[in-house]
Structure formats: structure tokens, C-alpha cells
Amino acid sequence: MFNEENEEAHANLAKLGLGKFYKRWHRCLTTMPKIILGENIV
């Protein structure tokens, strides 16, 4: 069984990892359609 401190630390790590992944994924989602549509990326 996890104690609460471990769970909290794990949740924070997961949030950090998801945040980084989400930003990267979001940037990919916003730039890819522009490349496909042939728009200039600012």
C-alpha cells in the first residue's frame, strides 16, 4: 500500500510529465495542419 506522501509525489510527477507531453502534443497539433495546408508558420 502507498502512504499518502508517496501518492502525492507520484501524482505531482505524473502531472509534470503529462504537462510536458501535452505541450509538445498541442504544439504538434497546431503546427501540423498549417504545414499540411501550406500556411506560413509564424
Backbone hydrogen bonds, N-H to C=O, Kabsch-Sander energy under -0.5 kcal/mol:
donor,donor_aa,acceptor,acceptor_aa,energy
7,E,3,N,-1.9
8,E,4,E,-2.5
9,A,5,E,-2.5
10,H,6,N,-2.7
11,A,7,E,-2.5
12,N,8,E,-2.4
13,L,9,A,-2.4
14,A,10,H,-2.7
15,K,11,A,-2.5
16,L,12,N,-2.4
17,G,13,L,-2.7
18,L,14,A,-2.8
19,G,15,K,-2.6
20,K,16,L,-2.3
21,F,17,G,-2.6
22,Y,18,L,-3.3
23,K,19,G,-2.3
24,R,20,K,-2.2
25,W,21,F,-2.8
26,H,22,Y,-3.2
27,R,23,K,-2.4
28,C,24,R,-2.2
29,L,25,W,-2.7
30,T,26,H,-1.9
31,T,27,R,-2.2
32,M,28,C,-2.6
35,I,31,T,-2.1
36,I,32,M,-2.7
37,L,33,P,-2.7
38,G,34,K,-0.7
38,G,35,I,-0.6
39,E,34,K,-2.5
42,V,40,N,-0.6
